[in-house]
Amino acid sequence: MNGIRTNYVAILISAIAYFLVQAVWYTLFRNQYVAALQKSTAEIQYLQQHGDTPLPYFIAFVCNLIFAYVLSWAILRSGGATLLKGALTGALFAIGFVATSTLTQYMFERRSVALFEINSGAAVVGAIIMGAILGAWKRRTGESMASKATA
């Protein structure tokens, strides 16, 4: 494990990418998402009128950073970080941890399967993209940059 270094720039970029995936995902599936929430029109209008706080977006981004850090840690320690191995690790994390725990909660809370599919789908796609970025992004160290300069 000697020589493994955390690439904080890759973690930040992958967290931003996941945030963007979520934005696009919930925009594309907006109508299905709203229907799956099973809320009345009055409840949705109230949320739209009183939900102008940036707090959920801030918390979502912090959670994405934590997810990216943990995913990076796992990818680096699994050996031979590549785009494909990173994407596979992201998929395994999302399906093995996120989707399974989310489904358990949804079943006890009697939430709809459609809502589970939408929310877990965003997590799986986002984690695959995060993993691909983290696996593919090679951190330049002083030694590798010096060897390239002399080549």
C-alpha positions as CSV (number, residue, x, y, z in Angstrom):
1,M,0.0,0.0,0.0
2,N,3.1,2.2,0.1
3,G,2.9,4.9,-2.5
4,I,-0.9,5.1,-2.7
5,R,-1.9,8.8,-2.7
6,T,-5.4,10.2,-2.5
7,N,-6.1,12.5,-5.4
8,Y,-8.3,15.2,-3.9
9,V,-8.8,17.0,-7.3
10,A,-10.2,13.8,-8.8
11,I,-12.5,13.4,-5.7
12,L,-13.8,17.0,-6.1
13,I,-14.3,16.6,-9.9
14,S,-16.1,13.2,-9.5
15,A,-18.4,14.7,-6.8
16,I,-19.2,17.6,-9.1
17,A,-19.9,15.1,-11.9
18,Y,-22.2,13.1,-9.6
19,F,-24.0,16.3,-8.7
20,L,-24.5,17.1,-12.4
21,V,-25.7,13.5,-13.1
22,Q,-28.3,14.0,-10.3
23,A,-29.5,17.3,-11.8
24,V,-29.9,15.9,-15.3
25,W,-31.4,12.6,-14.0
26,Y,-34.1,14.3,-11.9
27,T,-34.8,16.8,-14.8
28,L,-35.3,13.9,-17.3
29,F,-37.5,11.9,-14.9
30,R,-39.3,14.9,-13.3
31,N,-42.8,13.8,-14.2
32,Q,-42.2,10.2,-13.1
33,Y,-40.5,11.4,-9.9
34,V,-43.3,13.7,-9.0
35,A,-45.9,10.9,-9.6
36,A,-43.8,8.4,-7.6
37,L,-43.7,10.8,-4.6
38,Q,-47.4,10.2,-4.3
39,K,-48.0,13.8,-3.0
40,S,-51.1,15.9,-3.7
41,T,-50.9,18.8,-6.0
42,A,-51.4,21.1,-3.0
43,E,-48.4,19.5,-1.2
44,I,-46.2,19.9,-4.3
45,Q,-47.2,23.5,-4.8
46,Y,-46.4,24.2,-1.1
47,L,-43.0,22.6,-1.4
48,Q,-42.3,24.6,-4.6
49,Q,-43.2,27.9,-2.9
50,H,-41.4,27.3,0.4
51,G,-38.5,25.1,-0.8
52,D,-36.2,27.9,-1.9
53,T,-33.4,27.0,0.4
54,P,-30.0,25.9,-0.8
55,L,-29.5,23.6,2.1
56,P,-30.6,20.3,0.4
57,Y,-28.2,21.1,-2.5
58,F,-25.4,21.8,-0.1
59,I,-26.0,18.6,1.9
60,A,-26.3,16.6,-1.4
61,F,-22.9,17.9,-2.5
62,V,-21.2,17.2,0.8
63,C,-22.6,13.6,0.7
64,N,-21.3,13.3,-2.9
65,L,-17.8,14.3,-1.6
66,I,-17.9,11.7,1.1
67,F,-19.1,9.1,-1.3
68,A,-16.3,10.0,-3.8
69,Y,-13.7,9.9,-1.0
70,V,-14.7,6.5,0.2
71,L,-15.0,5.2,-3.4
72,S,-11.5,6.6,-4.2
73,W,-10.1,4.9,-1.1
74,A,-11.6,1.5,-2.2
75,I,-10.4,1.9,-5.8
76,L,-6.9,2.7,-4.7
77,R,-6.6,-0.2,-2.3
78,S,-8.1,-2.7,-4.7
79,G,-5.0,-2.3,-6.9
80,G,-4.5,-1.2,-10.5
81,A,-6.9,1.7,-10.7
82,T,-8.3,2.0,-14.3
83,L,-11.4,3.5,-15.8
84,L,-13.1,0.1,-16.1
85,K,-12.2,-1.1,-12.6
86,G,-13.3,2.3,-11.1
87,A,-16.6,2.1,-12.9
88,L,-17.2,-1.5,-11.8
89,T,-16.3,-0.6,-8.2
90,G,-18.7,2.4,-8.4
91,A,-21.5,0.1,-9.7
92,L,-20.8,-2.5,-6.9
93,F,-20.9,0.2,-4.2
94,A,-24.1,1.7,-5.5
95,I,-25.9,-1.6,-6.0
96,G,-24.4,-3.4,-3.0
97,F,-24.7,-0.6,-0.4
98,V,-26.9,2.2,-1.7
99,A,-29.7,0.4,-3.5
100,T,-30.0,-2.5,-1.0
101,S,-30.2,-0.2,2.0
102,T,-32.6,2.2,0.2
103,L,-34.8,-0.7,-0.9
104,T,-35.0,-2.0,2.7
105,Q,-36.1,1.5,3.9
106,Y,-38.6,1.9,1.1
107,M,-40.2,-1.4,1.9
108,F,-40.8,-0.6,5.5
109,E,-41.9,3.0,4.7
110,R,-44.3,1.6,2.0
111,R,-42.8,3.9,-0.6
112,S,-43.3,3.1,-4.3
113,V,-41.1,0.9,-6.3
114,A,-41.1,3.6,-9.0
115,L,-39.5,6.0,-6.5
116,F,-36.9,3.4,-5.6
117,E,-36.0,2.9,-9.3
118,I,-35.6,6.6,-9.9
119,N,-33.6,7.3,-6.8
120,S,-31.4,4.2,-7.0
121,G,-31.0,4.6,-10.8
122,A,-29.5,8.0,-10.2
123,A,-27.1,6.6,-7.5
124,V,-26.0,3.7,-9.8
125,V,-25.3,5.9,-12.8
126,G,-23.6,8.6,-10.7
127,A,-21.4,6.0,-8.9
128,I,-20.4,4.4,-12.1
129,I,-19.3,7.8,-13.5
130,M,-17.6,8.8,-10.2
131,G,-15.7,5.5,-10.2
132,A,-14.7,5.8,-13.8
133,I,-13.3,9.3,-13.1
134,L,-11.5,8.2,-10.0
135,G,-10.1,5.0,-11.6
136,A,-8.9,6.7,-14.7
137,W,-7.5,9.9,-13.2
138,K,-3.8,9.4,-12.5
139,R,-2.3,11.8,-10.0
140,R,0.9,13.3,-11.2
141,T,3.7,13.1,-8.6
142,G,6.9,15.0,-8.6
143,E,8.8,11.9,-9.6
144,S,6.5,11.1,-12.6
145,M,6.6,14.7,-13.8
146,A,10.4,14.8,-13.5
147,S,10.8,11.6,-15.5
148,K,8.5,13.0,-18.3
149,A,10.5,16.2,-18.4
150,T,13.8,14.3,-18.9
151,A,12.3,12.0,-21.5
